[in-house]
Amino acid sequence: MEPTIFTWTSWMETLCQILHSVIPWSNACETISSPFDIYKNAYFETHMMVNSPEQWIEPMADAGVNLYTFHIEPVKDVCNVCRLVQESGMKVGLAIKPATKVSVEELARYMEVADVVLVMTVEPGFGGQSFMADMMPKVEWLRCNYPNIDIEVDGGVGPKTIECCAKSGANMIVSGTAVVGAPDQRQAITQMREVVQRYLK
Ligand SMILES: O=C(CO)[C@@H](O)[C@H](O)COP(=O)(O)O
């Protein structure tokens, strides 16, 4: 398990996360495929905040996405969507939002097919929201029961909140505003990665 810092900034080190709330959905696929011309070694995750994730699997796989993360709340047959994602060649990410009716314990039934679990620390919608520390028990429960799975946190994460996330067990970090607004973006990413590494040991 490695610390991975995902960030949404013009300076891509590891990943470009395409949020339909950030990019008008009409041209998301074109937007995704265009960075590949520039960032040939980047690892691309799409965080699908959509009601029908199965509808976008093929376009995202064709655009070159590596990790397809979708919210399980609106999906009736999660295992089927996971299977379709795997068959497309992408990794499977399962996301739950703060005000969800899905308990983190219910995720247990999908752990055989999931590669990543994303615990949202803001309500999906837009960047720059405040970090919700009361989401950390979900991360702690996951890390305690699934010591080797990748656990991602997303929303309000930055140098001031990274310690809380890493201590709870998160090893995949999405950071938007905190990196984009940092005077030194590389330093902000490096600092967060070092904190996560400290807890991974
Ligand atoms: O998915 C979302 C919001 O819908 C998050 O990815 C945020 O957009 C990340 O931005 P910051 O909260 O780090 O600014």
The ligand as a Gaussian input file, in Angstrom:
#p B3LYP/6-31G(d) Opt

LIG

0 1
 O      -15.703000      15.687000      -5.275000
 C      -15.498000      16.723000      -4.709000
 C      -16.591000      17.696000      -4.499000
 O      -17.739000      17.235000      -5.167000
 C      -14.118000      16.983000      -4.224000
 O      -13.198000      16.331000      -5.108000
 C      -13.674000      18.384000      -4.168000
 O      -13.950000      19.024000      -5.373000
 C      -12.183000      18.430000      -3.873000
 O      -11.857000      19.714000      -3.768000
 P      -11.382000      20.308000      -2.338000
 O      -12.447000      20.036000      -1.346000
 O      -10.077000      19.648000      -2.014000
 O      -11.237000      21.764000      -2.653000

